[in-house]
Amino acid sequence: MKKAAARSVKTAGPTGAAAEHLMFSLIAAAHSVEQRVEAAMEEVGLSSAKFSALTHLVDAGEALSLSECAKRMTCVRSNITQLMDRLEAEGLVRRVDDPNDRRGVRASVTPLGIERQAAGAKQMAQVHKEFAKTLAGADRDALVRVLGSIR
């Protein structure tokens, strides 16, 4: 009885070598997209992490605590501290006192940071355009659903 029940269970999608091939194809595609993004950001003197941090600060329209930056970027506080150190050294952000907590520090984007983020956004738009061309004719909605199911 147990064997019959076990045989009736079917797995969805590819198995074995096909699943492995699919997984490595997905990893290769993700790596390719990441390389394109990093190359585009490098042209304006940013990394994807720096661009992301600047974008969150610009979108917020106000200084954010480092904890809030970490939350928005879904990373740990120590990584944000190091990232903000680099951004501050480049003159893209400055640390300001938190008016609500005298022990707290907030990150504020500088005019140069706003300028660099805008340049990065233009680069990112170009990467998106090239990516859209690559996917021309593909069922984008199906791809979004499949990729979303992986999370």
Buried (B, 14 or more C-beta within 10 A) or exposed (E): EEEEEEEEEEEEEEEEEEEEEEEEEEEEEEEEEEEBBBEBBEEBEBBBBBBBBBBBBBEBEEBBBBEBBBBBBEBEEEEBEEBBEBBBEBEBBBBEEBEEEEEEBBBBBBEEBBBBBBBBBEBBEEBEEEEEEEEEEEEEEEEEEEEEEEE
